């Protein structure tokens, strides 16, 4: 279950990359957090995540009208509660399968940076930006992206860090 535009809940589709009944972290303690070496992943989980294959199932959500191709990532209800008010612009637009941080700083471990990028997208969105993000996302998917440490900002991350 995820929270979409205007706080509307919906069921999101994903391909499984984690073991069934894997214990999860409390999003209130660590919102939007991804581990570097997660023992809860299935054998093919790292490959699925690296190439963003788990996101392909969300095309069903796009066809159902719950999501668009581009927009802020939909949050869990618990993550929505922890989001600061300055990031609430992200809830004014339809959530998307890809967005600003997925295209330019994929797999960043910074929850604040993710929320800031999502809110920024909601404020500056345009069809030109959407096209750029879609093409950039395709490139990220085909190249595959390794997990990054927050303290090891790449050039793209430095550019977008000031958003937060």
ABEGO torsion letter per residue (X at the ends): XBBBBGGBBBBBBBBBABBBGBBBBBAAABBGBBBABBAABBAAAAAAAAAGAAAAAAAAAAAAGABBABEBBBBBAAAAAABBAAAAAAAABBBBABBAAAAABBGBABAAAAAAAAAAAAAABBAAAAAAAAAAAAAAAAAEBBBBBAABBBAAAAAAAAAX
